[in-house]
Amino acid sequence: MAKKNIFTDAFGTPYFLKRFIIFILGVVSYRRFNGFNKLKITGTEHLVDLPDSNVLFVSNHQTYFADVAAMYHAFCAVNNGYLNTIKNPIYLLNPKIDFYYVAAEETMNKGILPKIFKIAGAVTVKRTWRAEGKNVNRMVDMSEVDNIMKALDNGWVATFPQGTTSAFAQGRRGTAKLVKNQRPIVIPIKINGFRRAFDKKGLRVKVTGVKPTMEFKAPLDIDYDNEKAPEILLKIMTAIEQTEDFNVLHSYDEELKAKKLEQKDSNN
């Protein structure tokens, strides 16, 4: 597979361009995370001794772009020795440039700003189950899988196993298959409050005074030889707290159904 060099990343994007874009986007978004709203970051001590490549971050997803922007801030801060804080934006002068994130192709091709975000490190994929608001059923494009593996071979990659910003959506098996085949270090990320603070795209501040959270958890303990993809997926979804066990509303609905059945039985 292609390798990066001192001038370009693995996909041929010049590093000077990536540095410039990350710096500008970082400056523009900084007050969103340390001004209008106060982002609380925890667990970045788990990132300190990670290798430079084959690290996969798996996260729940609440907005199109704010989630990833916050990750850039956290990674750049850690890259400069700042743990669990983004209060000193000088880290933007020395960004984490070999960081990539998996994003839906249709999202990244709409408008100028998404296309700029794309240059910063997006690895685009076509959703196999949904496109342009409609349900679809298409085969996985293996060239896209190759691109994700190329990114892993050359840096850190963030992916969103649910493939949607909807809470407690089903995880996609492709992520687990990738983990089993590529055997990366897997770091779960649990985010919260982004949906309340920002609009769905994550470009506009919806409410101020919110304290979004981003928690980096310890690497998952995965038996790559013996655990099957469904087991790995369940482990990932549990770590990012997106199984039904974490859905308070689901539990409430189940309790309500049980009470109604009890009342029905007692009336009979």
C-alpha positions as CSV (number, residue, x, y, z in Angstrom):
1,M,0.0,0.0,0.0
2,A,1.0,3.6,-0.5
3,K,3.1,5.2,2.2
4,K,3.4,8.8,3.3
5,N,6.6,10.8,2.9
6,I,8.0,14.0,4.3
7,F,5.9,16.1,2.0
8,T,2.5,14.3,1.6
9,D,0.3,12.0,3.5
10,A,-0.7,8.5,2.3
11,F,-3.3,9.9,-0.1
12,G,-1.0,12.5,-1.7
13,T,-2.3,15.5,0.2
14,P,0.5,18.0,0.9
15,Y,1.3,18.3,4.6
16,F,1.6,22.1,4.4
17,L,-2.0,22.2,3.2
18,K,-3.3,19.9,5.9
19,R,-1.5,22.0,8.6
20,F,-3.0,25.2,7.2
21,I,-6.5,23.8,7.1
22,I,-6.3,22.2,10.5
23,F,-5.0,25.5,11.9
24,I,-7.7,27.6,10.4
25,L,-10.5,25.3,11.2
26,G,-9.1,24.9,14.7
27,V,-9.0,28.7,15.2
28,V,-12.6,29.1,13.9
29,S,-14.0,26.3,16.0
30,Y,-12.0,27.0,19.2
31,R,-14.6,29.2,20.9
32,R,-17.3,26.6,20.2
33,F,-15.5,24.3,22.6
34,N,-13.8,26.7,25.0
35,G,-16.0,29.7,24.9
36,F,-19.7,29.4,24.0
37,N,-19.6,25.9,25.4
38,K,-17.0,24.2,27.6
39,L,-15.8,20.9,26.3
40,K,-14.8,18.5,29.0
41,I,-12.2,15.9,27.8
42,T,-11.1,12.9,29.9
43,G,-9.0,9.9,29.3
44,T,-6.4,11.3,26.9
45,E,-3.7,9.7,29.1
46,H,-4.6,6.6,27.1
47,L,-3.3,8.2,24.0
48,V,0.2,9.1,25.2
49,D,2.1,5.9,24.3
50,L,0.1,4.8,21.3
51,P,2.0,3.9,18.1
52,D,1.9,6.3,15.2
53,S,-0.2,3.9,13.1
54,N,-2.8,1.2,13.2
55,V,-4.9,2.8,15.9
56,L,-8.6,2.9,15.4
57,F,-10.9,5.2,17.4
58,V,-14.5,4.1,17.6
59,S,-17.1,6.6,18.7
60,N,-20.8,7.3,18.9
61,H,-21.9,10.1,16.6
62,Q,-24.1,13.2,17.4
63,T,-23.3,15.8,14.7
64,Y,-21.7,15.6,11.2
65,F,-18.7,17.8,11.9
66,A,-18.5,19.1,15.5
67,D,-17.6,15.6,16.8
68,V,-14.6,15.3,14.5
69,A,-13.5,18.9,15.1
70,A,-13.4,18.2,18.8
71,M,-11.3,15.1,18.2
72,Y,-8.8,17.2,16.2
73,H,-8.5,19.6,19.1
74,A,-8.0,16.7,21.6
75,F,-5.4,15.0,19.4
76,C,-3.5,18.2,18.6
77,A,-3.4,19.0,22.3
78,V,-2.1,15.6,23.2
79,N,0.5,15.8,20.4
80,N,1.9,18.8,22.3
81,G,1.8,17.4,25.8
82,Y,-1.6,18.8,27.0
83,L,-3.7,16.1,28.6
84,N,-7.5,16.4,29.1
85,T,-7.5,20.1,28.2
86,I,-7.7,22.3,25.1
87,K,-7.3,25.6,26.9
88,N,-4.0,26.5,25.2
89,P,-4.7,26.6,21.5
90,I,-1.0,27.0,20.7
91,Y,-1.2,23.3,20.0
92,L,-2.8,24.2,16.6
93,L,0.7,25.3,15.4
94,N,1.9,21.7,15.7
95,P,-1.2,19.6,14.7
96,K,-1.7,15.9,14.6
97,I,-1.6,15.6,10.8
98,D,-1.7,11.8,10.3
99,F,-5.2,11.5,11.6
100,Y,-8.1,10.4,9.4
101,Y,-11.8,9.9,9.9
102,V,-14.3,7.8,8.0
103,A,-17.2,9.9,6.6
104,A,-20.2,9.4,4.3
105,E,-19.3,10.4,0.8
106,E,-22.6,12.3,0.2
107,T,-22.0,14.3,3.4
108,M,-18.5,15.4,2.4
109,N,-19.6,16.5,-1.1
110,K,-22.3,18.9,-0.1
111,G,-21.0,22.5,0.0
112,I,-17.5,24.1,0.2
113,L,-16.9,23.7,3.9
114,P,-17.4,19.9,3.9
115,K,-15.0,19.7,1.0
116,I,-12.4,21.7,3.1
117,F,-13.0,19.3,6.0
118,K,-12.4,16.4,3.6
119,I,-8.9,17.7,2.7
120,A,-8.0,17.7,6.4
121,G,-8.3,13.9,6.5
122,A,-11.6,12.4,5.5
123,V,-11.7,8.8,4.1
124,T,-15.1,8.8,2.3
125,V,-17.3,5.8,2.0
126,K,-20.7,5.2,0.3
127,R,-23.3,3.9,2.8
128,T,-24.5,0.5,1.8
129,W,-27.9,0.8,3.5
130,R,-28.9,4.5,3.0
131,A,-28.3,7.2,0.4
132,E,-29.9,10.7,-0.1
133,G,-32.6,9.9,2.5
134,K,-33.6,6.6,1.0
135,N,-33.0,3.0,2.0
136,V,-30.6,1.2,-0.4
137,N,-29.0,-2.2,-0.6
138,R,-25.7,-2.1,-2.3
139,M,-22.4,-4.0,-2.1
140,V,-19.4,-2.7,-0.2
141,D,-16.9,-0.9,-2.4
142,M,-13.6,-2.8,-1.6
143,S,-11.6,0.2,-2.8
144,E,-13.1,2.2,0.1
145,V,-12.0,-0.6,2.5
146,D,-8.5,-0.4,1.0
147,N,-8.5,3.3,1.7
148,I,-9.4,2.8,5.4
149,M,-6.6,0.2,5.7
150,K,-4.2,2.6,4.0
151,A,-5.1,5.2,6.5
152,L,-4.6,2.8,9.4
153,D,-1.2,1.7,7.9
154,N,-0.1,5.4,8.0
155,G,-1.8,6.9,11.0
156,W,-4.8,7.1,13.4
157,V,-8.3,6.6,12.1
158,A,-11.7,7.5,13.7
159,T,-14.8,5.8,12.7
160,F,-18.4,5.8,13.8
161,P,-19.7,2.2,13.9
162,Q,-23.4,3.3,13.7
163,G,-22.9,5.3,10.6
164,T,-25.6,7.8,11.7
165,T,-26.1,10.5,14.3
166,S,-29.2,8.7,15.7
167,A,-28.7,7.5,19.3
168,F,-28.6,3.8,20.0
169,A,-28.7,2.9,16.3
170,Q,-27.5,-0.5,15.3
171,G,-23.7,-0.9,14.9
172,R,-22.5,-1.9,11.4
173,R,-20.7,-5.2,11.1
174,G,-18.1,-3.7,8.7
175,T,-16.3,-2.0,11.6
176,A,-15.9,-5.3,13.4
177,K,-14.7,-7.1,10.3
178,L,-12.2,-4.4,9.7
179,V,-11.0,-4.7,13.3
180,K,-10.6,-8.5,13.0
181,N,-8.7,-8.3,9.7
182,Q,-6.5,-5.3,10.4
183,R,-5.9,-6.0,14.2
184,P,-5.6,-2.3,15.2
185,I,-5.4,-1.0,18.7
186,V,-9.1,0.0,19.3
187,I,-9.8,3.1,21.5
188,P,-13.5,3.7,22.3
189,I,-14.7,7.3,22.5
190,K,-17.9,8.2,24.3
191,I,-19.3,11.7,23.5
192,N,-22.3,13.5,25.0
193,G,-23.9,16.9,24.8
194,F,-22.9,17.7,21.2
195,R,-26.4,17.1,19.9
196,R,-27.7,19.7,22.4
197,A,-25.0,22.3,21.9
198,F,-24.8,22.2,18.1
199,D,-27.1,21.8,15.1
200,K,-27.2,18.4,13.3
201,K,-24.3,19.5,10.9
202,G,-22.3,20.7,13.9
203,L,-21.6,24.0,12.2
204,R,-23.9,26.3,14.2
205,V,-24.0,26.8,17.9
206,K,-27.6,25.9,18.9
207,V,-27.3,26.5,22.7
208,T,-24.6,28.2,24.8
209,G,-23.5,27.2,28.3
210,V,-23.6,23.5,27.5
211,K,-20.7,21.3,28.7
212,P,-20.2,18.6,26.0
213,T,-18.1,15.7,27.1
214,M,-15.6,13.5,25.2
215,E,-14.3,10.5,27.1
216,F,-11.4,8.4,25.7
217,K,-11.4,4.9,27.2
218,A,-8.7,2.4,27.6
219,P,-7.9,0.2,24.6
220,L,-10.3,-2.7,24.1
221,D,-9.0,-6.2,25.0
222,I,-9.7,-8.1,21.8
223,D,-8.8,-11.7,21.1
224,Y,-8.3,-11.3,17.4
225,D,-7.7,-15.1,16.8
226,N,-10.8,-16.4,18.6
227,E,-13.4,-13.7,18.9
228,K,-15.8,-13.4,16.0
229,A,-17.0,-10.2,14.3
230,P,-20.4,-10.1,16.2
231,E,-18.6,-10.5,19.5
232,I,-16.2,-7.7,18.6
233,L,-19.0,-5.4,17.5
234,L,-20.9,-6.0,20.8
235,K,-17.7,-5.1,22.7
236,I,-17.4,-1.9,20.7
237,M,-21.0,-0.9,21.1
238,T,-20.9,-1.6,24.8
239,A,-17.7,0.5,25.2
240,I,-19.3,3.5,23.5
241,E,-22.5,2.9,25.5
242,Q,-24.8,2.6,22.5
243,T,-26.4,-0.8,23.3
244,E,-30.0,-0.9,24.6
245,D,-28.7,-1.5,28.1
246,F,-27.7,2.2,28.2
247,N,-31.0,3.5,26.7
248,V,-32.9,4.9,29.6
249,L,-36.0,5.6,27.4
250,H,-36.0,2.0,26.2
251,S,-36.0,0.8,29.8
252,Y,-38.8,3.1,30.6
253,D,-40.8,1.9,27.7
254,E,-40.3,-1.7,28.6
255,E,-41.4,-1.0,32.2
256,L,-44.5,0.8,31.0
257,K,-45.4,-2.2,28.7
258,A,-44.9,-4.5,31.7
259,K,-47.2,-2.4,33.9
260,K,-49.9,-2.3,31.2
261,L,-49.7,-6.1,30.9
262,E,-50.0,-6.5,34.6
263,Q,-53.1,-4.2,34.7
264,K,-54.7,-6.1,31.8
265,D,-54.1,-9.4,33.6
266,S,-55.5,-8.1,36.8
267,N,-58.7,-6.8,35.1
268,N,-59.2,-10.2,33.5
